[in-house]
Amino acid sequence: MIRLFAAHRGTVALLALLTLAGSLLLAGLPRALEASLDKSAETMLRTSPPLTTALTVELDAAYSFNPPKNIDAMTRANASWWSTMPPTVRGILDGLPRFGHETRSKMQIGRHRYLSLGWDNDIANRIKYVAGGPPGPSDGPKRFEISLAAKPAAELGIKLGDTVPFEGYQAVVSGLWEPLAPDDVYWTAYHSKASKIDRTRSPLADEDDLLITGLANGDALASGDLQLRYSWTFQVNPAAVTARNGQDVLDALAEADRVVRSAPPSASVSTGIPFQGDNTTLVTGLDQLIKEFLDRLATTRALMVVLLGGFAVACIGTIALAVRLLGARMHGSLSLMRARGASLPRVTTVGGGVVALAIAPAALIGAGLSLLVPGPSLPLLLLGPVALAAVAIAYACGATAHTHRQPLNERRDDVVARRPSPRRVALEVLVVLLGIGGVQLLRSRGLGDDPFMMVVPALLTVAAALVALRVYPFPLRLLLRLAARRRGAAPYLGLAMAARAATGATLPVLTLLPALAICAYGAVTADGLATAQRLAAWQRVGAEIRVQRSEGIPADLIERVRKTPGVDQVVPATVGRSNAQRRDTAVVAVDLNAYRKLVAGSPLDIPTAPASGALVSSDMAAMASFDITWPEQLTVQPKGKIASLPGVDTTGLGLIVLPALPQHTNTLLISGDAEAVKAAMPVGTVIRTVDGALTAITSVPLTSSLMTALRVVTLALAAYALAAVAIMLVSGAAERSRALTLLHAIGLTRRQAKGMTVLEIGPVLVLAVLAGLALGLGLPTLLGDGIDLSAYAGLRFGDYPIDPVTPALLAGGVAVVALAGVYLGGSRAQSR
């Protein structure tokens, strides 16, 4: 065994290299993807509004039998709600106590002036008093001491020591304070209204309502007569939610919601504090965020199953070709052993052992190297290298046992073609039917967690390869007949050699076609995703540069932007909302012809402006006319339909596109240099660019990792396809060399020898390339919604034509390189 291993060390090294690379990719790529999934979940939670990711238990004291009456009771309730949460939920929380209470509604202290009171357990550590001190206990049920933020109090003319009456109560200002860190998330997210005046305007009002928030003593506020709303907030640790526990967390959140809502009336949660269960609610957006993440997670894993399944088929096929090559090299030695009396198990052990000595260490090294890839340690990922090695060794043992089942059982399948057995025909029919049926199920049900659904794409490529093998002899016979009519013998002899080698084409086609199909699918998916992401960025912005000012953009500023060096074109627009026929409607006033000229050459499709009137959404198109009140009182006359306009969010809204209204301009659509535009605009202007939107789409860790994985698998499949062709060429080199040497003796030229070699290998290669390319381009359509990549594309994936150029160039490149190698190999074979 060791001698055979050493004697064929070149082939053994090739086998080991193929196994090592396959094991590394099969174990390392999913590991890297899992790491990007975890990073994506953490980024999603870290960048979402804190109150959206937090779990907040709210209690409306107006409907509670016995709400907490002091801070101690609220502290005990905080511990109670913490212990009530399911263990999985507690495992993702940061454990910091955040609770407080505030008045249910604002209280009027003057004309268009209002006051609200509150207390928070941690606010005292986040402020500094610039005058006075913190509020003390209440002197009575109708009198409170409060402290106010210094700047809002000054705006309303409230000073230290003032008494502010409100609705039969009195509030004495005991102190004025400032936030220690105004930009901290505590003030920007949790208590955004506490340190500034909140301004709102009611419909038809002529003045803003001003709301100032005062801090009261916690015990005094809780024990008073004001109607309060209590809250206990539990924040999530962003790093605690991963791709492995996401579904468990979602299920636990549903259980937490049920537990909070089912707290019985007038009963203690766990510490003796009674609550009205029907009015205790759990408020969170975490469940929705995790649902969206799990949808993206399922899509990512589905795509990886398709890619890695195809790669596994190609990898196993290429390794099997290498095993067959090694078996052919060892055939003489093993036949001699068998002829000298060695038993079949002994010969099988020797033949399989040589392969095992090459494959097993390589698989272990590949699996070990995959542990260097950053990512979670998942023993399941090591099954890939183990399965790869086991299948290769099993194939080697089976092939050796079949070849040497009888001593000196020499036969030539290229002289006498054996008809396929009924079992083989039945098996091939079964594989084809499973592939077709699996595609139908995949389109209707999606990939999901069904093991059968996961292997359907790979099974489909194998089924296509079997069909191609059955079809292969017919065009080959036609080519032979056409070559027989030519005067030159070389083309006919080359095709005759191809026909003679057709019996051995099964394994090469079963390797090449799936490899090239999944390679083409990966290329078209990566190219399609990049195209869709760019289109989505344009649709989100609506122009190369979009400038928005809520207070409007005057004409002199527009002219200044137009004259700014680096600015090519400027189209003023008016964008806002109005009410049309009792429906909220997005209103856009823009010169559509100028807009079309601005975005010429971009992927955007801007409708042509009507001769008069407006474009409206389909539900308003049947009306002769109707009125809107924004941006001014106007009568709209529909003259055409429009479903959407780039850069305008019409979710749940109607749409009206009017001719330009320069006097109401609040948006500029610009082409040119974004930095020049930013320098020309005043502070506070919102400027969005296509490049910025594209970066926001592609910079998500999971999106970038997915694109990298697509490209890596595509290149790896191309490399294995080339390796398979090279092994095919080497496998028949000895017999080809003998035939060409004999033909050379009767006048075969070097050029003719090269052509014959190309014609021998070329038909199988062309068949695999064309069938694989066709299947790869058709897979997105065949799989349908079974693998939906819309979450990565930024829009509905598939709403644009698939570009076949990149996969065609890739498949063509593989074919050209392979044929070039075959051509040179033919020259070397003849020269020997």
C-alpha positions in Angstrom: 0.0 0.0 0.0 2.8 2.4 1.0 4.7 1.5 -2.2 1.7 2.2 -4.4 1.2 5.4 -2.5 4.8 6.5 -3.2 4.8 5.2 -6.8 1.8 7.4 -7.7 2.6 10.4 -5.6 1.7 12.9 -8.3 -1.8 11.6 -8.7 -2.1 11.2 -4.9 -1.0 14.8 -4.4 -3.7 16.0 -6.9 -6.3 14.0 -5.0 -5.2 15.4 -1.7 -5.2 18.9 -3.0 -8.7 18.6 -4.4 -9.9 17.1 -1.1 -8.2 19.8 1.0 -9.6 22.7 -1.0 -13.1 21.2 -1.0 -13.0 20.5 2.8 -11.8 24.0 3.5 -14.6 25.6 1.5 -17.4 23.2 2.7 -16.5 23.9 6.3 -15.1 27.5 6.2 -17.6 29.2 4.0 -20.6 28.4 6.2 -18.6 29.4 9.3 -17.8 32.8 7.8 -21.4 33.2 6.8 -22.6 32.4 10.3 -20.3 35.0 11.6 -21.7 37.6 9.2 -25.2 36.6 10.2 -24.4 37.2 13.9 -22.7 40.6 13.0 -25.8 41.5 10.9 -28.1 40.8 13.8 -25.9 42.8 16.2 -25.7 45.7 13.7 -29.5 45.7 13.2 -30.2 45.9 17.0 -27.4 48.4 17.7 -28.6 50.8 14.9 -32.3 50.5 15.6 -34.0 53.0 18.0 -33.4 51.8 21.6 -37.1 51.9 22.5 -37.9 49.8 19.4 -35.5 47.0 20.6 -36.4 47.3 24.3 -39.1 45.4 26.1 -41.3 47.9 28.0 -43.9 46.7 30.4 -46.5 49.5 30.7 -49.2 49.9 33.3 -52.0 52.5 33.1 -52.8 53.4 36.7 -56.2 54.8 35.7 -57.4 51.3 35.2 -55.4 49.5 37.9 -56.8 48.4 41.3 -53.7 49.2 43.2 -50.7 50.6 41.3 -47.3 51.2 43.0 -47.4 54.1 45.4 -43.7 54.6 46.0 -40.3 54.0 44.5 -39.7 50.8 46.6 -42.8 49.3 45.2 -41.7 50.1 41.7 -38.2 48.6 42.4 -39.8 45.4 43.6 -42.1 45.4 40.5 -39.0 45.7 38.3 -37.4 42.6 39.9 -40.8 40.9 39.6 -41.1 41.5 35.8 -37.5 40.5 35.3 -38.1 37.1 37.0 -41.4 36.7 35.0 -39.6 36.9 31.7 -38.8 33.5 30.1 -35.2 32.4 30.6 -34.4 32.9 26.9 -35.5 36.5 27.1 -33.6 37.2 30.2 -30.5 35.8 28.5 -30.5 38.6 25.8 -31.2 41.5 28.2 -28.5 43.8 29.6 -29.9 43.6 33.1 -29.8 47.3 33.8 -32.9 48.6 35.7 -34.8 51.3 33.8 -38.2 52.3 35.2 -40.2 55.3 35.9 -43.7 57.0 35.8 -45.2 60.0 34.2 -48.5 61.8 33.9 -50.9 60.2 31.4 -51.6 63.5 29.6 -50.2 67.0 29.3 -51.7 69.7 31.7 -52.3 73.3 30.6 -50.4 76.0 32.3 -51.2 78.8 29.9 -52.3 79.6 26.3 -50.7 77.0 24.1 -48.5 76.0 27.0 -48.5 72.6 28.7 -46.7 70.7 31.4 -46.1 67.1 32.0 -44.4 65.5 35.1 -42.3 62.4 35.4 -39.7 60.6 37.3 -37.0 58.1 36.2 -34.8 55.9 38.4 -31.5 56.9 36.7 -32.1 60.5 35.7 -30.5 62.0 38.8 -27.1 60.7 37.7 -27.4 62.3 34.2 -28.1 65.9 35.1 -26.3 68.7 36.9 -28.2 71.5 38.7 -27.3 75.0 37.7 -29.7 76.5 40.2 -31.6 75.1 43.2 -31.7 71.4 43.8 -33.8 68.3 43.2 -37.5 68.3 44.1 -38.4 67.2 47.6 -41.5 65.5 49.1 -44.9 67.0 48.4 -46.5 69.4 50.9 -49.9 68.0 50.0 -51.8 66.1 47.4 -52.3 69.2 45.3 -48.8 70.7 45.5 -45.5 69.4 44.0 -41.9 70.5 43.9 -40.5 70.1 40.4 -37.2 70.8 38.6 -37.0 71.9 34.9 -34.3 71.9 32.2 -32.8 75.4 32.3 -33.0 76.3 28.6 -36.7 75.3 28.1 -37.6 77.1 31.4 -35.9 80.2 30.2 -37.7 80.1 26.8 -41.1 80.0 28.7 -40.0 82.6 31.3 -40.1 80.3 34.2 -37.5 81.0 37.0 -36.3 79.3 40.1 -38.9 79.5 42.9 -41.8 80.2 40.6 -45.1 78.5 41.3 -46.8 77.1 38.2 -50.5 76.4 38.5 -52.1 73.7 36.4 -55.6 72.3 36.6 -56.1 72.8 40.3 -52.6 71.8 41.2 -49.5 73.8 42.0 -45.9 73.1 41.0 -43.0 74.9 42.7 -39.8 75.1 40.8 -37.1 73.9 43.2 -34.2 73.6 40.7 -33.0 74.2 37.1 -30.7 71.6 35.5 -28.8 70.7 32.4 -28.0 67.3 30.9 -24.4 66.1 31.5 -24.2 64.5 28.1 -26.9 66.0 25.8 -26.0 63.8 22.9 -26.2 60.6 24.9 -28.8 58.0 23.8 -30.5 58.5 27.2 -31.6 62.0 26.0 -32.0 61.3 22.3 -34.0 58.1 22.6 -35.4 57.4 26.1 -36.2 61.0 27.2 -36.1 63.1 24.1 -38.7 65.5 25.4 -37.3 66.0 28.9 -34.5 68.4 28.1 -36.2 70.5 25.4 -39.6 72.0 24.5 -41.8 69.8 22.4 -43.5 71.8 19.7 -46.7 70.5 18.0 -49.4 72.2 16.0 -53.0 71.0 15.9 -54.9 71.1 12.6 -56.1 74.6 11.6 -54.3 76.1 14.6 -52.3 79.3 14.1 -49.7 78.7 16.8 -47.6 75.9 18.1 -48.4 74.1 21.3 -45.4 74.1 23.7 -44.9 71.3 26.1 -42.3 71.4 28.9 -41.5 68.3 31.0 -40.8 68.7 34.8 -39.1 66.2 37.1 -40.9 65.5 40.3 -40.1 63.6 43.4 -40.7 59.9 42.7 -42.5 59.1 45.9 -44.6 62.3 45.9 -45.7 61.8 42.3 -46.6 58.1 42.8 -48.6 58.8 46.0 -50.4 61.9 44.6 -53.8 62.1 42.8 -52.5 62.6 39.3 -53.3 59.9 36.7 -50.0 58.2 35.9 -48.5 55.7 33.5 -45.8 53.3 34.8 -43.1 51.7 32.7 -40.4 49.1 33.2 -37.9 49.0 30.4 -35.6 46.1 29.7 -33.0 46.8 27.0 -31.5 44.1 24.8 -27.8 43.3 24.6 -27.3 43.5 20.8 -24.5 40.9 20.8 -26.8 38.3 22.6 -29.1 37.7 19.6 -27.5 35.4 17.0 -28.4 33.3 14.0 -28.7 30.2 16.2 -31.0 31.6 18.9 -33.1 34.0 16.8 -36.1 31.7 16.5 -35.9 30.8 20.2 -35.9 34.4 21.1 -38.9 35.1 18.9 -40.9 32.3 20.5 -39.8 33.5 24.0 -41.0 37.0 23.2 -44.4 35.7 22.3 -44.4 33.8 25.7 -43.3 37.0 27.5 -46.2 39.0 25.9 -48.7 36.3 26.9 -47.3 36.3 30.5 -47.5 40.1 30.8 -51.0 40.3 29.4 -52.3 37.4 31.4 -51.4 38.9 34.8 -54.8 38.4 36.6 -56.7 41.4 38.0 -56.1 42.2 41.7 -53.4 39.5 41.9 -49.7 39.7 42.7 -47.2 39.1 39.9 -44.7 37.5 42.2 -43.8 40.0 44.9 -47.2 41.0 46.3 -47.7 44.1 44.1 -51.2 43.9 42.7 -51.8 44.9 39.0 -54.8 45.0 36.7 -53.7 42.4 34.2 -55.9 43.6 31.3 -54.1 47.0 31.4 -50.6 45.7 31.7 -49.0 45.5 28.2 -45.6 44.6 26.7 -44.5 47.1 24.2 -41.6 46.2 21.8 -40.6 46.2 18.2 -38.0 43.5 18.8 -40.2 40.7 17.6 -40.7 42.4 14.2 -37.0 43.1 13.8 -36.2 39.5 14.6 -38.8 38.3 12.1 -37.2 40.4 9.4 -33.8 39.0 10.4 -35.1 35.4 10.3 -36.5 35.9 6.9 -33.1 37.2 5.7 -31.4 34.4 7.6 -33.6 31.8 5.8 -32.9 33.3 2.4 -29.2 33.4 3.1 -29.0 29.8 4.2 -31.2 28.7 1.3 -28.8 30.3 -1.2 -25.8 28.8 0.6 -27.5 25.4 0.4 -27.9 25.7 -3.3 -24.4 26.9 -3.9 -22.7 24.5 -1.5 -24.9 21.6 -2.7 -23.8 22.3 -6.3 -20.2 22.7 -5.2 -20.3 19.4 -3.2 -21.6 17.6 -6.3 -18.8 19.1 -8.4 -16.2 18.5 -5.8 -17.2 14.8 -5.3 -17.3 14.3 -9.1 -13.9 15.8 -9.6 -12.4 13.8 -6.7 -14.1 10.7 -8.1 -12.4 11.4 -11.5 -9.1 11.7 -9.7 -9.8 8.4 -7.8 -10.6 6.7 -11.1 -7.4 8.1 -12.5 -5.4 6.7 -9.6 -7.3 3.4 -9.9 -6.3 3.2 -13.6 -2.6 3.9 -12.6 -2.7 1.1 -10.0 -4.7 -1.3 -12.2 -1.6 -3.3 -13.3 -0.3 -3.8 -9.7 -3.7 -4.7 -8.3 -4.4 -7.1 -11.2 -1.1 -8.8 -10.5 -2.0 -9.1 -6.8 -5.4 -10.6 -7.7 -3.8 -13.0 -10.2 -1.3 -14.2 -7.6 -4.2 -15.2 -5.3 -5.0 -12.1 -3.3 -8.5 -12.1 -2.1 -11.0 -9.5 -3.3 -11.2 -7.9 0.2 -7.4 -7.7 0.3 -7.2 -6.0 -3.1 -10.1 -3.7 -2.2 -8.3 -2.8 1.1 -5.1 -2.0 -0.7 -6.8 0.1 -3.5 -9.1 1.9 -1.0 -6.3 2.3 1.5 -4.1 4.2 -0.9 -7.0 6.6 -1.6 -7.7 6.9 2.1 -4.1 7.7 2.8 -4.4 10.7 0.4 -7.9 11.8 1.3 -8.3 11.4 5.1 -5.4 13.6 6.1 -6.3 16.2 3.5 -9.9 16.3 4.8 -8.7 16.7 8.4 -6.3 19.5 7.4 -9.0 21.3 5.5 -11.4 21.0 8.4 -8.6 22.2 10.7 -7.8 25.2 8.5 -11.5 26.1 8.4 -11.3 26.7 12.2 -9.1 29.6 11.5 -11.9 31.3 9.7 -13.6 33.8 12.1 -16.9 32.5 13.2 -18.8 30.4 15.7 -17.6 26.9 16.5 -20.3 24.6 15.1 -19.4 20.8 15.1 -22.1 20.4 12.4 -20.0 22.3 9.9 -17.3 19.6 10.1 -19.7 17.0 8.6 -18.9 18.4 5.2 -15.3 17.3 5.1 -16.1 14.0 6.8 -18.8 13.2 4.3 -16.6 14.3 1.4 -13.8 11.9 2.6 -16.2 9.1 3.3 -17.9 9.3 -0.1 -14.5 9.4 -1.9 -13.1 6.4 0.0 -16.3 4.4 -0.4 -16.2 5.1 -4.2 -12.6 4.0 -4.4 -13.4 0.8 -2.5 -16.4 0.1 -4.6 -14.7 0.8 -7.9 -11.7 -1.4 -7.0 -14.0 -4.3 -5.9 -16.0 -4.0 -9.1 -12.9 -3.9 -11.4 -11.1 -6.8 -9.7 -14.1 -9.0 -8.8 -12.6 -11.7 -11.0 -8.8 -12.3 -11.6 -7.6 -11.0 -14.9 -11.1 -9.9 -15.9 -10.0 -7.7 -18.8 -12.6 -6.1 -21.0 -12.9 -3.0 -23.2 -16.1 -1.1 -22.9 -15.0 1.1 -25.8 -15.2 -1.9 -28.2 -18.4 -3.5 -27.0 -20.8 -1.1 -25.5 -23.0 -2.5 -22.8 -26.6 -1.6 -22.6 -27.7 0.1 -19.4 -29.3 -2.3 -17.0 -33.0 -1.9 -16.1 -31.9 -0.9 -12.5 -29.8 2.0 -13.9 -32.6 3.2 -16.2 -35.1 3.1 -13.4 -32.7 5.0 -11.1 -32.1 7.7 -13.7 -35.8 8.1 -14.3 -36.4 8.3 -10.5 -33.7 11.0 -10.2 -35.2 13.0 -13.1 -38.7 12.7 -11.7 -37.5 13.7 -8.2 -35.7 16.7 -9.7 -38.8 17.9 -11.6 -41.2 17.3 -8.7 -38.8 18.9 -6.2 -38.7 22.1 -8.3 -42.5 22.3 -8.2 -42.5 21.8 -4.5 -39.7 24.4 -4.0 -41.5 27.0 -6.0 -44.7 26.6 -4.0 -43.3 25.9 -0.5 -39.9 27.5 -0.5 -36.7 25.9 0.8 -37.5 26.0 4.6 -35.9 23.4 6.8 -37.0 20.3 4.8 -33.9 18.2 4.0 -35.4 17.1 0.7 -36.0 20.7 -0.4 -32.4 21.5 0.4 -31.0 19.0 -2.0 -33.5 19.8 -4.8 -31.3 22.3 -6.7 -28.3 19.9 -6.6 -30.6 17.0 -7.6 -31.9 19.1 -10.5 -28.4 19.6 -11.9 -27.7 15.8 -11.6 -31.1 15.1 -13.4 -30.1 17.6 -16.1 -26.8 15.9 -16.5 -28.5 12.5 -16.9 -30.8 13.8 -19.5 -27.8 15.4 -21.4 -26.0 12.0 -21.3 -29.0 10.3 -22.9 -29.2 13.0 -25.6 -25.4 13.2 -26.2 -25.1 10.3 -28.7 -27.6 11.7 -31.2 -25.8 14.9 -32.1 -22.5 13.0 -32.0 -23.8 10.5 -34.6 -24.9 13.4 -36.8 -21.5 14.9 -36.5 -19.9 11.6 -37.4 -22.1 11.3 -40.6 -21.2 14.8 -41.6 -17.5 14.1 -40.9 -17.6 10.9 -43.0 -18.5 12.9 -46.0 -15.4 15.0 -45.8 -12.2 14.1 -47.6 -10.0 14.5 -44.6 -9.9 11.5 -42.2 -8.7 13.4 -39.1 -12.1 15.0 -38.1 -13.9 11.6 -38.6 -11.2 9.8 -36.5 -11.4 12.4 -33.8 -15.2 12.1 -33.5 -14.9 8.4 -33.7 -12.6 8.5 -30.7 -15.2 10.7 -29.0 -17.9 8.2 -29.7 -15.7 5.3 -28.5 -15.1 7.3 -25.3 -18.8 8.1 -24.8 -19.2 5.2 -22.4 -16.8 6.8 -20.0 -18.4 10.2 -20.3 -20.9 9.7 -17.5 -18.8 10.8 -14.6 -17.2 13.8 -16.4 -20.7 15.1 -17.5 -22.1 14.4 -14.0 -19.2 16.6 -12.7 -19.0 19.3 -15.3 -22.7 20.1 -15.8 -23.6 20.7 -12.2 -20.4 22.7 -11.6 -21.0 24.9 -14.6 -24.8 25.2 -13.8 -24.2 26.4 -10.3 -21.3 28.5 -11.4 -23.6 30.3 -13.9 -26.3 30.6 -11.3 -23.9 32.1 -8.8 -22.6 34.5 -11.4 -26.0 35.6 -12.6 -27.2 36.0 -8.9 -24.2 38.1 -8.0 -24.5 40.2 -11.1 -28.2 40.5 -10.6 -27.9 41.5 -7.0 -25.4 44.2 -7.9 -27.7 45.5 -10.6 -30.7 45.5 -8.3 -28.9 47.2 -5.5 -27.8 50.0 -7.8 -31.4 50.3 -9.1 -32.7 50.4 -5.6 -30.3 53.2 -4.7 -31.5 55.2 -7.6 -35.1 54.6 -6.8 -34.6 55.6 -3.1 -33.0 58.9 -4.0 -34.7 59.7 -7.3 -31.6 61.5 -8.8 -27.9 61.5 -8.5 -28.2 64.1 -5.7 -31.4 65.0 -3.8 -31.6 68.2 -1.7 -34.5 68.7 0.7 -35.4 71.7 3.0 -38.7 71.6 4.9 -38.7 75.4 5.2 -38.5 75.7 1.4 -35.7 76.7 -1.0 -35.7 80.3 -2.3 -35.0 81.2 -5.9 -31.7 82.9 -5.2 -30.4 79.7 -3.5 -31.5 77.6 -6.5 -29.6 80.0 -8.8 -26.5 79.8 -6.6 -26.6 76.0 -6.8 -27.0 76.1 -10.6 -23.9 78.3 -10.9 -21.8 76.2 -8.5 -18.8 74.7 -10.3 -19.3 70.9 -10.6 -23.1 71.1 -10.8 -24.5 70.0 -14.2 -28.3 70.2 -14.0 -30.8 71.3 -11.3 -34.5 70.5 -11.4 -36.6 72.2 -8.7 -39.5 70.1 -7.2 -42.2 70.3 -4.5 -42.7 67.2 -2.5 -45.2 66.8 0.3 -48.6 65.3 1.4 -52.2 66.4 1.1 -55.6 64.9 1.5 -57.4 64.1 -1.8 -60.9 62.6 -1.7 -60.5 61.6 2.0 -57.3 59.7 1.3 -53.7 60.6 2.3 -51.8 61.4 -0.9 -48.2 62.2 -1.8 -48.1 65.3 -3.9 -45.1 66.0 -6.3 -44.8 69.1 -8.4 -42.0 68.8 -10.9 -41.2 69.4 -14.6 -41.2 65.8 -15.8 -39.5 66.6 -19.1 -36.6 68.3 -17.3 -36.5 65.4 -14.8 -36.3 62.8 -17.7 -33.4 64.8 -19.1 -31.7 64.9 -15.7 -31.7 61.1 -15.2 -31.0 60.2 -18.8 -28.6 57.2 -18.9 -29.6 56.1 -15.4 -31.8 53.0 -14.7 -34.8 55.2 -13.8 -37.9 55.4 -16.0 -39.6 58.7 -15.6 -43.0 59.1 -17.3 -43.7 61.6 -20.0 -45.5 64.8 -18.9 -49.1 65.2 -20.1 -49.9 68.2 -22.3 -52.0 69.5 -19.4 -53.3 68.4 -16.0 -51.7 65.9 -13.7 -50.7 62.3 -13.4 -52.6 60.5 -10.6 -52.7 57.0 -9.1 -55.2 54.7 -10.6 -57.9 55.0 -7.8 -58.3 58.8 -8.7 -57.9 58.6 -12.4 -61.6 58.2 -13.1 -62.5 61.6 -11.5 -63.0 64.6 -13.7 -61.4 66.9 -11.1 -60.8 67.2 -7.4 -59.3 69.7 -4.9 -56.2 69.5 -2.7 -55.0 72.0 -0.1 -51.2 71.5 -0.3 -49.0 73.1 -1.3 -51.8 75.5 -2.0 -55.5 75.3 -2.8 -55.5 73.7 -6.2 -58.0 71.9 -8.5 -56.4 68.8 -10.0 -57.5 67.5 -13.4 -56.3 63.9 -14.0 -54.8 63.3 -17.4 -53.0 60.1 -16.9 -52.0 57.3 -14.5 -48.9 56.9 -12.4 -48.1 54.2 -9.9 -44.9 55.5 -8.3 -42.1 58.1 -8.7 -38.5 57.5 -7.7 -37.5 59.1 -4.4 -41.1 59.4 -3.2 -42.5 57.0 -0.6 -46.0 56.1 -1.6 -46.6 53.2 0.9 -50.3 53.3 1.7 -50.7 56.6 -0.1 -52.1 57.9 -3.4 -49.9 59.9 -5.7 -50.4 63.1 -7.6 -47.7 64.5 -10.0 -48.4 68.2 -10.9 -46.5 70.6 -13.2 -43.7 72.5 -11.4 -44.7 75.1 -8.8 -41.5 77.2 -8.4 -42.9 79.3 -5.6 -43.2 76.2 -3.3 -39.9 74.5 -4.1 -38.6 72.4 -1.2 -36.6 69.8 -3.1 -33.8 70.0 -5.7 -32.9 67.1 -8.0 -29.3 67.5 -9.1 -26.7 65.9 -11.2 -23.0 66.7 -10.6 -20.5 66.8 -7.8 -22.1 66.0 -4.4 -19.3 67.7 -2.4 -19.8 70.9 -4.4 -23.6 70.8 -3.6 -22.9 70.2 0.1 -20.6 73.2 0.2 -23.2 75.4 -1.5 -26.2 74.5 0.8 -26.8 76.1 4.2 -26.6 74.1 7.4 -29.6 71.9 8.2 -30.2 70.9 4.6 -30.8 67.2 4.0 -28.6 65.9 1.1 -28.9 62.4 -0.2 -26.9 60.8 -3.0 -27.1 57.6 -5.0 -23.6 56.5 -3.8 -24.7 57.1 -0.2 -27.8 55.0 -0.6 -25.9 52.3 -2.4 -23.3 52.2 0.4 -26.2 51.9 3.0 -27.6 48.9 1.1 -24.2 47.1 0.5 -22.5 47.9 3.7 -24.6 45.6 5.8 -22.2 42.8 7.0 -24.5 40.0 5.7 -24.9 41.6 2.3 -21.2 42.0 1.7 -20.5 38.5 3.0 -23.1 37.0 0.8 -21.7 38.7 -2.3 -18.2 37.5 -1.3 -19.5 33.9 -0.8 -21.2 34.0 -4.3 -18.0 35.0 -6.0 -15.8 32.6 -4.0 -18.1 29.6 -4.8 -18.4 30.7 -8.4 -14.6 30.8 -8.9 -14.1 27.6 -7.0 -16.7 25.8 -9.2 -14.9 27.1 -12.3 -11.6 25.9 -10.9 -13.0 22.4 -10.2 -14.5 22.3 -13.7 -11.1 23.0 -15.2 -9.6 20.4 -12.9 -12.2 17.8 -14.1 -11.3 18.6 -17.7 -7.6 18.2 -17.0 -8.2 14.8 -15.3 -10.3 13.7 -18.2 -7.5 14.6 -20.6 -4.9 12.8 -18.5 -7.1 9.7 -17.9 -7.1 8.9 -21.6 -3.6 10.1 -22.4 -2.0 6.7 -22.6 -4.5 5.2 -25.0 -4.7 8.4 -27.0 -0.9 8.5 -27.3 -0.9 4.9 -28.7 -3.5 5.7 -31.2 -1.9 8.9 -32.4 1.5 7.2 -32.6 0.1 4.6 -34.9 -1.7 7.3 -37.0 1.5 9.3 -37.1 3.3 6.4 -38.7 0.9 6.6 -41.6 1.2 10.3 -42.1 -0.8 12.1 -39.3 0.6 15.6 -38.8 1.1 17.4 -35.5 -1.7 19.8 -36.4 -4.1 17.0 -37.2 -3.2 15.3 -33.9 -4.1 18.4 -32.0 -7.4 18.7 -33.9 -8.3 15.0 -33.2 -7.7 15.5 -29.5 -9.9 18.5 -29.4 -12.6 16.6 -31.3 -12.3 13.7 -28.9 -12.8 15.8 -25.7 -14.6 18.8 -27.2 -18.1 17.3 -27.6 -18.4 16.3 -24.0 -17.0 19.6 -22.9 -19.3 21.6 -25.2 -22.3 19.6 -24.1 -21.6 20.2 -20.4 -20.9 23.9 -21.0 -24.0 24.6 -23.0 -26.3 22.5 -20.9 -24.8 23.9 -17.7 -25.1 27.5 -18.8 -28.7 27.0 -19.9 -29.6 25.4 -16.6 -27.7 28.1 -14.6 -29.5 30.9 -16.4 -32.8 29.1 -15.9 -32.4 28.3 -12.2 -33.6 31.7 -11.0 -36.8 31.2 -13.0 -37.2 27.6 -12.1 -36.7 28.1 -8.4 -39.0 31.2 -8.4 -39.9 32.5 -5.0 -38.3 29.5 -3.3 -35.2 31.6 -2.9 -36.2 35.3 -2.6 -33.2 37.7 -2.5 -35.3 40.9 -2.2 -34.0 41.6 1.2 -30.5 42.0 -0.2 -31.5 43.7 -3.4 -33.3 46.6 -1.8 -36.3 45.9 -4.1 -38.2 43.0 -5.4 -35.6 40.7 -6.8 -36.5 39.6 -10.3 -38.1 42.9 -11.3 -35.4 43.4 -13.9 -34.0 41.3 -16.8 -31.3 38.9 -15.9 -28.1 39.7 -17.8 -26.6 36.5 -19.2 -23.3 38.2 -20.3 -21.3 37.5 -17.2 -22.2 33.8 -16.8 -21.8 33.3 -20.5 -18.3 34.9 -20.4 -17.4 32.7 -17.4 -18.7 29.5 -19.0 -17.1 30.5 -22.3 -13.8 31.2 -20.5 -13.8 27.8 -18.8 -14.5 26.2 -22.2 -11.8 28.2 -24.0 -9.2 27.5 -21.3 -10.1 23.8 -21.2 -10.0 23.4 -25.0 -6.7 25.3 -25.1 -5.3 22.8 -22.6 -6.8 19.9 -24.6 -5.2 21.3 -27.8 -1.7 21.5 -26.1 -2.2 18.1 -24.5 -2.9 16.7 -27.9 0.4 18.0 -29.2 2.2 16.5 -26.2 0.5 13.2 -26.7 1.5 13.0 -30.3 5.0 14.0 -29.6 5.5 11.2 -27.2 
